[in-house]
């Protein structure tokens, strides 16, 4: 299962953890790697020294390959050069399409994973030298690049390129993984399910909301929360902040009710204000429910807190069973 991407990423199971800033630290990334998957750590927007420290922190916990996630809408050149200098295995690029970034990463010896929202973007990435395409469907949680659902996007992208395609968006169990593979994916990238891992560094209130949520409890919005880069639609759990915003007619930033109100504090004591893009971490305090609770529509498949390694194994085992059952049924 997923033979093409297994070779490219030097892994045993074609399951990748999403680069969830604020939730996916070295412990989660390393646990996924040690379970035979491929972890992706978000280090964009940080200094070169911080990127070095992040890579070293993961390497202290695993000797297996992983990728560093970089946001192309921010200055990324320094971070990319650090990845090359450190001899990282891979780099995961998102939020933009810059062939020059792909070419530089390839020239530096990195394996390149490029996130896309359309088949045309996938073709551009392949032409630039990308090794793996991550096709992110509209169901995904957090920052959502495209507007095509996974069911339509995955086969379109798989038909458009001759390199492995990783499916992302709405996948939370082995059934979803098996379906993605049947649509042409070589593997899956999973975020929301790993929020319920013991290694995820999120507040317990946030984790409980994930466990209790249904597939209808998320909300996609273009400018609900103040994401720190322009034109960044996102999907989160519906909460008191988003419901009040909707009831007021979805006012634009600057006109939202209670905008700028302090609703909590960071672990270090800094304020969290309403509509701020902030992942509630362990040690955060205040009205956690009212903060930006990133989640994909696959949240209904998340019902138990487990170690990340067990999540990888369970999804992989279930996917194999469903694929084998489907083959025998024919």
C-alpha positions as CSV (number, residue, x, y, z in Angstrom):
1,X,0.0,0.0,0.0
2,X,1.4,3.4,-1.0
3,X,4.6,1.9,-2.4
4,X,5.6,4.9,-4.5
5,X,5.6,7.3,-1.6
6,X,7.2,4.8,0.8
7,X,10.3,4.9,-1.3
8,X,10.3,8.6,-1.8
9,X,9.9,9.4,1.9
10,X,11.8,6.3,3.2
11,X,8.9,5.3,5.4
12,X,7.0,2.2,6.2
13,X,3.4,3.5,6.4
14,X,2.0,6.2,4.1
15,X,0.6,8.4,6.9
16,X,1.9,11.9,7.4
17,X,1.1,14.2,10.3
18,X,-0.1,17.7,9.4
19,X,2.1,20.7,10.4
20,X,-0.3,22.1,13.0
21,X,1.4,25.2,14.4
22,X,0.9,25.3,18.2
23,X,-0.1,21.6,18.3
24,X,2.5,19.6,16.4
25,X,5.8,19.9,18.4
26,X,8.8,17.6,18.3
27,X,7.2,14.9,20.5
28,X,4.2,14.5,18.1
29,X,6.4,14.6,14.9
30,X,8.9,12.1,16.3
31,X,6.2,9.8,17.5
32,X,4.7,9.6,14.0
33,X,8.1,9.0,12.5
34,X,9.0,6.3,15.0
35,X,5.7,4.6,14.2
36,X,6.7,4.3,10.5
37,X,5.0,7.4,9.3
38,X,6.3,10.8,8.3
39,X,6.1,13.8,10.6
40,X,6.0,17.4,9.5
41,X,7.1,20.1,11.9
42,X,6.0,23.7,11.4
43,X,9.0,26.1,11.6
44,X,8.0,28.9,9.3
45,X,8.2,32.5,10.4
46,X,11.0,31.7,12.8
47,X,14.6,32.8,13.0
48,X,17.4,30.6,11.5
49,X,18.5,29.8,15.0
50,X,15.0,28.7,16.0
51,X,14.7,26.5,12.9
52,X,18.0,24.9,13.8
53,X,16.8,24.3,17.4
54,X,13.5,22.8,16.0
55,X,15.3,20.3,13.7
56,X,17.6,19.3,16.5
57,X,14.7,18.8,18.9
58,X,13.1,16.3,16.6
59,X,16.4,14.6,15.8
60,X,16.9,14.1,19.6
61,X,13.8,11.9,19.6
62,X,14.0,10.0,16.3
63,X,16.6,9.0,13.7
64,X,13.9,8.7,11.0
65,X,13.2,11.1,8.2
66,X,10.8,14.1,8.6
67,X,10.0,17.4,6.9
68,X,10.0,21.0,7.9
69,X,7.0,23.1,6.9
70,X,7.6,26.5,5.4
71,X,4.9,29.1,4.5
72,X,5.7,30.7,1.1
73,X,3.7,33.9,1.9
74,X,6.4,34.8,4.5
75,X,10.1,35.3,3.9
76,X,11.3,31.7,3.8
77,X,14.8,31.9,2.2
78,X,16.7,31.9,5.5
79,X,14.7,29.0,6.9
80,X,15.1,27.0,3.7
81,X,18.9,27.5,3.7
82,X,19.0,26.2,7.3
83,X,17.1,23.1,6.3
84,X,19.7,22.5,3.6
85,X,22.6,23.2,5.8
86,X,21.3,20.9,8.5
87,X,20.8,18.1,5.9
88,X,17.1,17.8,6.6
89,X,15.3,15.0,4.8
90,X,12.4,17.0,3.5
91,X,10.6,20.4,3.2
92,X,6.9,20.9,3.1
93,X,5.9,24.0,1.2
94,X,2.5,25.6,1.4
95,X,0.4,28.8,0.8
96,X,1.8,29.8,-2.5
97,X,3.4,28.4,-5.7
98,X,7.0,29.4,-6.2
99,X,8.9,27.1,-8.6
100,X,12.1,28.8,-7.5
101,X,11.6,27.6,-4.0
102,X,11.1,24.1,-5.1
103,X,14.1,24.3,-7.4
104,X,16.3,25.6,-4.6
105,X,15.2,23.0,-2.2
106,X,15.8,20.2,-4.7
107,X,19.3,21.6,-5.5
108,X,20.0,21.6,-1.8
109,X,19.2,17.9,-1.6
110,X,15.8,18.1,0.1
111,X,12.8,16.0,-0.7
112,X,10.0,18.5,-1.6
113,X,6.4,18.1,-0.7
114,X,4.2,20.8,-2.3
115,X,0.7,21.5,-1.1
116,X,-1.9,22.4,-3.8
117,X,-5.6,23.0,-4.2
118,X,-6.0,22.2,-7.9
119,X,-4.7,19.9,-10.6
120,X,-3.1,22.9,-12.4
121,X,-1.0,23.8,-9.4
122,X,0.0,20.2,-9.1
123,X,1.3,20.3,-12.7
124,X,3.3,23.4,-12.0
125,X,4.8,21.9,-8.9
126,X,5.8,18.7,-10.7
127,X,7.4,20.7,-13.5
128,X,9.4,22.6,-11.0
129,X,10.8,19.4,-9.5
130,X,8.5,18.6,-6.5
131,X,8.8,15.0,-5.3
132,X,5.3,14.7,-3.7
133,X,2.1,16.6,-4.1
134,X,-0.1,17.2,-1.1
135,X,-3.7,17.7,-2.3
136,X,-5.5,19.6,0.4
137,X,-9.3,19.3,0.2
138,X,-11.7,22.0,1.3
139,X,-12.7,19.9,4.3
140,X,-9.3,20.4,6.0
141,X,-8.9,22.2,9.3
142,X,-6.7,25.2,9.9
143,X,-5.7,27.2,6.9
144,X,-7.4,26.0,3.7
145,X,-5.7,26.9,0.4
146,X,-8.2,25.7,-2.1
147,X,-11.9,25.4,-2.5
148,X,-12.3,21.9,-4.0
149,X,-13.5,19.0,-1.8
150,X,-11.2,16.0,-1.4
151,X,-13.5,13.6,-3.3
152,X,-13.1,15.7,-6.5
153,X,-9.6,17.0,-5.9
154,X,-7.7,13.8,-5.2
155,X,-8.5,12.0,-8.5
156,X,-8.0,15.2,-10.5
157,X,-4.6,15.7,-9.1
158,X,-3.6,12.0,-9.3
159,X,-4.5,12.1,-13.0
160,X,-2.6,15.3,-13.6
161,X,0.9,14.3,-12.3
162,X,3.3,11.3,-12.4
163,X,4.6,11.7,-8.8
164,X,3.0,10.5,-5.6
165,X,-0.1,12.3,-4.3
166,X,-0.8,12.6,-0.6
167,X,-4.5,13.3,0.3
168,X,-5.3,15.8,3.0
169,X,-8.6,17.1,4.3
170,X,-11.4,15.3,6.2
171,X,-9.5,12.0,6.7
172,X,-9.5,10.8,10.2
173,X,-9.6,7.0,10.1
174,X,-8.8,3.9,8.1
175,X,-12.0,4.2,6.0
176,X,-11.0,7.7,4.9
177,X,-7.5,6.5,4.1
178,X,-8.8,3.6,2.1
179,X,-11.1,5.9,0.2
180,X,-8.3,8.3,-0.6
181,X,-6.1,5.5,-1.9
182,X,-8.9,4.3,-4.1
183,X,-9.2,7.8,-5.5
184,X,-5.5,7.7,-6.6
185,X,-3.6,8.9,-3.5
186,X,-0.4,7.2,-2.4
187,X,-0.9,8.2,1.2
188,X,-2.7,10.6,3.6
189,X,-1.8,13.7,5.6
190,X,-3.8,13.9,8.8
191,X,-4.3,16.8,11.2
192,X,-7.4,16.8,13.3
193,X,-7.1,13.2,14.4
194,X,-3.7,13.9,15.8
195,X,-5.1,16.7,18.0
196,X,-6.4,13.9,20.1
197,X,-3.0,12.4,20.5
198,X,-1.3,12.4,23.9
199,X,1.6,14.3,22.3
200,X,-0.4,17.2,20.9
201,X,0.4,20.4,22.9
202,X,-3.2,21.8,23.1
203,X,-5.4,22.9,26.0
204,X,-7.6,20.2,27.5
205,X,-10.8,22.2,26.7
206,X,-9.8,22.4,23.1
207,X,-9.2,18.6,23.0
208,X,-12.5,17.9,24.6
209,X,-14.3,20.0,22.0
210,X,-12.6,18.0,19.3
211,X,-13.7,14.7,20.9
212,X,-17.3,15.9,21.3
213,X,-17.7,17.5,17.9
214,X,-19.8,16.3,14.9
215,X,-19.0,16.6,11.2
216,X,-21.3,19.6,11.1
217,X,-19.6,21.5,13.9
218,X,-16.9,23.2,11.9
219,X,-17.1,26.5,10.1
220,X,-15.1,27.7,7.0
221,X,-14.5,31.4,6.9
222,X,-12.4,33.8,4.9
223,X,-11.7,36.4,7.7
224,X,-13.2,35.2,11.0
225,X,-9.9,35.0,12.8
226,X,-7.0,37.4,12.2
227,X,-4.6,35.2,10.5
228,X,-1.2,36.9,10.2
229,X,-0.9,36.6,6.4
230,X,-3.3,38.0,3.8
231,X,-6.1,36.1,2.1
232,X,-6.0,33.1,4.4
233,X,-9.4,31.2,4.6
234,X,-9.6,28.9,7.6
235,X,-11.7,26.2,9.2
236,X,-12.4,25.9,12.9
237,X,-14.9,24.5,15.3
238,X,-17.9,26.7,15.7
239,X,-17.9,28.5,19.1
240,X,-19.3,31.5,20.9
241,X,-17.1,33.8,18.9
242,X,-18.0,32.5,15.5
243,X,-21.7,32.2,16.3
244,X,-21.9,35.8,17.5
245,X,-20.0,36.9,14.3
246,X,-22.5,35.0,12.1
247,X,-25.5,36.4,14.0
248,X,-24.2,39.9,13.4
249,X,-24.0,39.2,9.6
250,X,-20.4,38.3,9.3
251,X,-19.0,41.8,9.7
252,X,-15.5,42.6,8.3
253,X,-12.5,43.0,10.5
254,X,-12.7,46.3,12.3
255,X,-16.5,46.0,12.7
256,X,-16.8,42.8,14.6
257,X,-18.6,42.8,18.0
258,X,-16.2,42.7,21.0
259,X,-13.2,42.9,18.7
260,X,-10.0,43.3,20.6
261,X,-11.6,42.2,23.9
262,X,-9.1,40.2,26.1
263,X,-10.5,36.7,26.5
264,X,-7.5,34.9,27.9
265,X,-3.8,34.6,28.5
266,X,-1.0,32.7,27.0
267,X,1.1,30.3,29.1
268,X,3.7,33.0,29.5
269,X,1.1,35.6,30.6
270,X,0.6,37.5,27.3
271,X,-3.0,38.4,26.4
272,X,-5.2,36.6,23.9
273,X,-7.9,38.8,22.3
274,X,-11.1,37.9,20.6
275,X,-10.7,37.0,16.9
276,X,-7.0,36.5,17.3
277,X,-5.5,33.6,15.5
278,X,-4.2,31.6,18.5
279,X,-4.0,27.9,19.1
280,X,-4.9,27.4,22.8
281,X,-1.9,25.6,24.3
282,X,-1.4,23.7,27.5
283,X,-1.1,26.4,30.2
284,X,-3.4,28.9,28.4
285,X,-6.1,30.4,30.6
286,X,-9.4,32.3,30.2
287,X,-12.3,31.6,27.8
288,X,-10.6,28.8,25.9
289,X,-13.8,27.9,24.1
290,X,-14.0,31.3,22.5
291,X,-10.5,31.0,20.9
292,X,-9.6,29.8,17.4
293,X,-10.2,26.0,17.7
294,X,-8.8,24.7,14.3
295,X,-10.5,21.6,13.1
296,X,-11.4,19.8,9.9
297,X,-14.7,18.1,9.0
298,X,-13.2,14.7,9.8
299,X,-13.5,15.6,13.5
300,X,-16.5,13.3,13.9
301,X,-14.1,10.4,13.5
302,X,-12.1,11.5,16.5
303,X,-13.5,10.0,19.7
304,X,-10.5,8.8,21.8
305,X,-7.2,10.2,23.0
306,X,-4.4,7.9,22.1
307,X,-0.6,8.0,21.6
308,X,0.3,9.2,18.1
309,X,2.0,5.9,17.4
310,X,-1.3,4.0,18.1
311,X,-3.2,6.4,15.9
312,X,-0.8,5.7,13.0
313,X,-1.1,1.9,13.5
314,X,-4.9,1.9,13.9
315,X,-5.5,4.0,10.7
316,X,-3.0,1.9,8.8
317,X,-4.5,-1.4,9.9
318,X,-8.0,-0.3,9.2
319,X,-7.1,1.0,5.8
320,X,-5.5,-2.3,4.8
321,X,-8.6,-4.2,6.0
322,X,-11.0,-2.0,4.0
323,X,-8.9,-2.1,0.9
324,X,-8.6,-5.9,1.1
325,X,-12.4,-6.2,1.8
326,X,-13.1,-4.0,-1.2
327,X,-10.9,-6.1,-3.4
328,X,-12.5,-9.4,-2.3
329,X,-16.0,-8.0,-2.8
330,X,-15.3,-7.5,-6.5
